[in-house]
Amino acid sequence: MKKTGIASAIRNISAMTAAVFISAAVILSAQDNTAGLASKNRIRTADEGLASQEFRRGVQAYYRGAFNEAVMQLEKSLSYKSSDNLILDWLGKAYYRSGMEGEALSAWQKAYDGGYGGLLMQNRIEIVQERRITGSSYENSMRYTESGSFPGVRGGTLIFSEPVSVLPNSDGSVWVAAYGTNELLKINVNGTVISRAEGPVNGFDRPLDVIRLQNGNLLVSESAGDRLSLLKPNGSFIKYIGAKGRGLGQCIGPQYLAEDGNGNVYVTDYGNSRVDVFDGDGNGLFSFGKKQGGFDGFKGPTGIAVIGGSVYVADCVTGAVYQFDLAGNYERQLVQDKTFVHPESMKVWGSYLVVCDSNKVISVDSDTGATNECARSGNAPSRLTSAVPDVNGNVLVTDMRTNEVYVMAKLQELIGGLFVQIERVNADSFPAVTIELRVENRHRQPVVGLREENFYITEDKRPAAQQKLLGVSSNNTVEDVTLVIDRSTESAAYSSQMESVVRELASDMNGTGTLRIVAAGAVPVTEYKGSPRAAEQFSYRSIKTAVSDTVPIDLAVRLAANDLINAEKKRAIIFITAGKVTQNAFTRYGLAELTAYLNNNSIALSVAQLTQGAGDEEIDYLCRNTEGKQYYVFRPEGLSAVIRDLKNLPSGLYQLSYVSSLQTNLGEAYLPVEAEIYLMNRSGRDETGYFAPLQ
């Protein structure tokens, strides 16, 4: 990183965050460096020597992913030096990665009470405590405030004009439809334009909305061109859909877009006061919006969204939102007249609709119609047209009048900063050092899309040399998967179905990654580990583990997770079950401890259910709290989406390298390293250490 870039980044940190780092640095520098673990200037006692040896073993076990071993070694080290705060810090880290968050918090709190860690430790404790209480679910009542923006004019240079719609990408970048400059721009998390798409040879004609279809292609509405443009995922033009007119498959002034689960596209046709529907190939199917039943007909349809089997349409004249089925039959008025002043786009966030209305962003409960103001742009003249949640937990809002795209975050995220964890340090080739660090927000959502300029590595508060960003796990296309087969008596009745599920999932991995199969019997056993190709001919009769009336699901999940700790950076567990929990299924490890273990090691758990209907609440809890999903194995679309969905889960793990300038004392010295992350007005920090190879 260039010095000017570092200086600029530091100047941009908020005063509050800078104060946090300064206070933490002062407190840490005033400490006694753990009362002699790394001291070179005096003779150590026998206990100090034994503590140092066990501490070193504990650190090395932690970086190998052997967290239980690390806990034992660090406990031994602490037995020789019970008041050593550095050992307590590391013991807390090992407990945390083992899923024992209560014990981790206890160790960290003891170290903090002993004067260790300062505000950095206090912030870590607060975040972990908050996660244990609130989890990671979306809170409709949460207020958002601006954390940064992508301006259309920068330094007197026009970048884009009149942004009207935004589409987030899985890598943290976004597509922005610029109405004024007739283009589609791809912008990274730092606000840098990385590509532009201008449509066909004659260009776009006032692009208004952009969505991503199920096949990955992009669809853009051209309000002045009276048509839609179909684009490849990279923005290259494919073809036009629709034409100007009032007939089937025609439109006048198309505005906002949505797609249903069948691949049909819904377009609000403002000029014809209706909604036009096209199939996946772009053929006109039907339109709706005329007077029917208790519905008086559209006056000015704008925003549109699809949730399940329902289509929701906003009307800018009546200020209401109406609900229809997928065939265009009127169902009810979800939001009453004059609720909105001039609603624009309407996007989906979970079971909520996010509506832009003049200078406000309002969420609507799709079940009850209840509204809640999530954010506003202030009293200055503005026209918010699109608000969409991105992969990093922000809300991206376009403002046509001020010519900006706002990045809005929860207020507590701005105050508390990012949650940064240095998970692994590899110093085998010292002085060349490689570190892996994870960046999340306070609600455990990974922060993706960071670039080299977002990181600043230091050694004992001094800049590290030759810093480089080596890899980003979100870009990985290979994933390791472990299938946990329920060997309970009830699930065993579905042997043929289970066999076909394993074969289909193995086939969907396309021969990449490693597939493991764990049989969850009375004693869980790993039955297979190897290429997915070999499992495409899996036979249920090959399972050696006996069927049991009692299946300890906790031990099976723990066994499956243990083998994934050092696997590919993208990894997941798929539990194949009839959905019922036997007696004593969670005796050794509780649900909270299991989910913490999975989450703290970035392992998602999905469920392939052999029976229709909801499974037992324990299984649902595991799935819902680890970013996984539940799939009914006999659903019409099959299980083809399971592996794809798991591969597409965002990951905030980054790998960086640098060249150390520290003295190793023949490999006995504990070498500190710190990492700071800057993203617009947000920042985060972590500190750790490692040992170089013995000489």
Disulfide bonds with the S-S distance in Angstrom:
none
